[in-house]
């Protein structure tokens, strides 16, 4: 079967995340007040990313509804843009979302914004050492009528059952970074809002879901220069190197 060339015009969803492993852990029990202050500061300085805080005994999450026109009412996608995990904080930047949202306008200053927000958090909750940083890029490509089931297995049936999903994992390593690539075929759906309030969910072709995770493999206290080096390495894969790599796959 002929290979299919993927391009930026095929991107239906694109989210960039930055995950940090820290020690000691940031715990809600002892840092609740400081995390609330961080949220207030982040919401004021980055309203395009932060709006609603949800916190409990052990979790802290900040979400934001994204619309095609942020100044108007209309269909919205609510995403968590900050999550405090047991390992550390994860900062998410939605670059583009499925229609009707499209481009969010966050693409140009993602790394600069991450560094500013990271330093805001560390000012609020000092005393935690960053041991690992990872840049995670989640991309969904529309592939039209082309399925990528062959990427997972050349055996479409097994014991009378048809293959409906799966995942393929690639793990590379250079002198400083782990490079982990996950690929899985999928389907796209289009949701139509009817005037009476109901929604219709319709198939909209096939998709290839990709996650590229680049992080440092040596666990040690990281300085700003170390963090920048890992991020710079991760940025080097997008878009050209990743698109070239994916286009070698046969559907």
C-alpha positions in Angstrom: 0.0 0.0 0.0 1.3 3.5 -0.8 2.5 5.6 2.0 0.5 8.7 3.1 2.3 12.0 3.5 1.2 13.8 6.6 1.4 17.6 6.9 0.5 20.4 9.2 -2.8 20.9 7.4 -3.9 17.4 8.7 -3.5 18.5 12.3 -6.9 18.4 14.1 -5.7 18.8 17.6 -2.3 19.8 19.1 -1.5 20.2 22.8 1.9 20.8 24.2 2.6 19.9 27.8 5.5 20.3 30.2 5.8 17.8 33.1 8.1 18.2 36.1 9.3 15.5 38.5 10.1 17.3 41.8 11.5 16.4 45.3 10.1 16.7 47.8 6.6 16.3 46.4 4.3 19.3 46.4 1.4 18.3 48.7 -2.0 19.9 49.0 -2.1 19.4 52.7 0.8 21.7 53.4 0.7 23.9 50.4 -3.0 24.6 49.9 -2.8 28.4 50.7 0.3 28.9 48.6 -1.2 27.0 45.6 -4.3 29.2 45.9 -2.1 32.3 45.8 -0.4 30.8 42.7 -3.8 30.3 41.0 -4.8 33.9 41.7 -1.6 35.2 40.3 -1.6 32.9 37.3 -5.3 33.7 36.4 -4.5 37.4 36.5 -1.4 37.2 34.4 -2.4 34.4 32.0 -6.2 34.7 31.6 -5.9 32.9 28.3 -4.9 29.8 30.1 -6.4 29.8 33.6 -9.9 30.4 34.8 -11.3 27.7 37.2 -9.6 26.1 40.2 -10.7 22.7 41.4 -8.9 21.4 44.5 -9.5 18.7 47.1 -7.5 16.9 49.8 -4.8 15.7 47.4 -5.5 17.2 44.0 -5.2 20.7 42.4 -6.4 21.4 38.9 -6.9 24.5 36.9 -9.1 24.5 33.8 -10.0 26.9 31.0 -12.9 26.9 28.4 -11.6 27.5 24.9 -13.9 29.1 22.2 -13.4 30.1 18.6 -13.9 33.7 19.7 -12.9 34.1 23.3 -14.9 37.3 23.5 -18.2 35.7 22.5 -20.4 32.9 23.7 -20.5 29.7 21.7 -19.3 26.1 21.7 -16.5 25.6 24.2 -14.0 22.9 25.0 -13.0 22.9 28.7 -9.4 21.6 29.2 -7.2 21.2 32.3 -4.2 23.5 31.8 -2.5 22.8 35.1 -2.6 19.6 37.1 -0.6 18.8 40.2 0.3 15.1 40.2 2.1 13.1 42.8 5.3 13.4 40.7 4.9 17.1 40.2 3.1 19.8 38.1 2.0 19.4 34.5 1.4 22.6 32.5 -0.7 22.2 29.3 -0.9 24.5 26.3 -3.6 23.8 23.7 -2.2 25.0 20.4 -5.1 24.0 18.2 -8.4 22.2 18.9 -11.0 20.5 16.7 -13.5 22.7 14.9 -15.1 25.0 15.5 -12.4 26.1 17.9 -9.3 25.8 15.7 -6.2 27.8 16.5 -6.1 29.1 20.1 -3.3 31.7 19.5 -1.0 30.1 22.1 1.6 28.7 19.8 4.2 31.5 19.5 5.1 32.0 23.2 4.6 28.5 24.7 8.1 28.0 26.0 8.4 31.6 27.3 5.0 31.3 29.0 6.0 27.9 30.6 9.2 29.4 32.1 7.3 32.4 33.5 4.5 30.2 35.0 7.0 27.7 36.3 8.9 30.5 38.1 5.6 31.9 39.5 4.8 28.5 40.9 8.3 28.1 42.5 8.0 31.5 44.1 4.7 30.4 45.6 6.0 27.0 46.7 9.7 27.2 47.2 11.9 24.4 48.5 11.3 21.9 45.8 14.0 20.6 43.4 13.3 19.8 39.8 14.7 16.4 38.9 13.2 15.8 35.5 11.5 17.9 32.8 9.6 16.5 29.9 8.0 18.2 26.9 5.0 16.1 25.8 3.4 16.9 22.4 0.0 15.3 21.7 -1.1 15.6 18.1 -4.1 14.2 16.2 -3.8 14.0 12.5 -6.9 13.6 10.2 -6.2 10.8 7.7 -9.4 10.9 5.7 -10.3 7.4 4.4 -6.9 6.0 5.3 -6.7 3.7 8.3 -3.5 3.1 10.2 -4.4 -0.2 11.6 -1.5 -1.8 9.9 0.8 0.3 12.1 -0.4 -1.7 15.0 -0.7 -5.2 13.4 -0.8 -6.8 10.1 -3.3 -9.3 11.5 -6.7 -7.6 11.2 -8.6 -10.6 12.8 -7.8 -13.0 15.6 -10.0 -15.9 16.6 -13.0 -14.4 14.8 -12.6 -11.0 16.4 -11.7 -7.9 14.4 -9.0 -5.4 15.3 -10.5 -2.1 16.5 -7.6 -0.5 18.2 -4.1 -0.7 19.5 -0.9 1.2 20.0 2.7 1.2 18.8 5.5 2.4 21.0 9.0 3.6 20.0 11.7 4.4 22.5 14.9 6.1 21.6 17.7 7.5 23.8 20.6 9.9 23.2 23.3 10.9 25.6 21.0 13.2 27.6 17.3 12.5 26.7 14.7 9.8 26.4 12.6 10.1 23.3 9.4 8.2 23.5 6.9 8.1 20.6 3.4 6.5 20.9 1.2 6.1 17.8 -2.3 4.7 17.6 -5.0 4.7 14.9 -8.4 6.2 15.7 -11.5 7.8 14.4 -12.6 11.4 14.2 -16.1 12.5 15.1 -18.0 15.7 14.4 -20.6 17.0 16.9 -23.4 19.2 15.6 -25.4 21.3 18.0 -29.1 21.3 17.0 -31.3 24.4 17.8 -33.4 22.3 20.2 -30.4 21.6 22.4 -29.6 18.1 21.3 -26.3 17.1 19.8 -25.6 14.8 16.9 -22.2 12.9 16.9 -21.2 11.7 13.4 -18.1 9.9 12.1 -15.7 12.3 10.3 -13.0 9.9 9.0 -9.9 8.2 10.4 -7.1 9.7 12.5 -3.6 9.0 13.7 -3.0 9.9 17.3 0.6 10.7 18.2 2.4 11.5 21.5 6.0 12.5 21.5 7.6 12.7 25.0 11.2 14.0 25.4 12.8 14.1 28.9 16.1 13.9 30.6 17.2 10.4 31.6 19.7 11.4 34.4 17.8 12.1 37.6 19.5 15.0 39.3 18.9 18.6 40.4 18.2 20.6 37.2 19.2 24.2 36.7 17.5 26.6 34.3 20.1 25.8 31.6 19.4 22.1 32.0 15.7 22.6 31.5 16.3 24.8 28.5 18.5 22.1 26.9 15.9 19.4 27.2 13.2 21.7 25.8 15.4 22.7 22.9 16.0 19.1 22.1 12.3 18.4 22.1 11.5 21.4 19.9 13.9 20.1 17.3 11.5 17.2 16.4 8.6 19.5 15.5 7.3 19.7 12.9 9.7 18.5 10.2 11.4 15.5 11.8 8.2 14.1 13.2 6.3 14.5 10.0 9.1 12.9 8.0 9.2 10.0 10.5 5.4 9.4 10.5 5.3 9.5 6.7 7.5 6.4 6.5 4.7 4.4 8.0 2.5 2.3 5.8 -1.2 2.4 6.7 
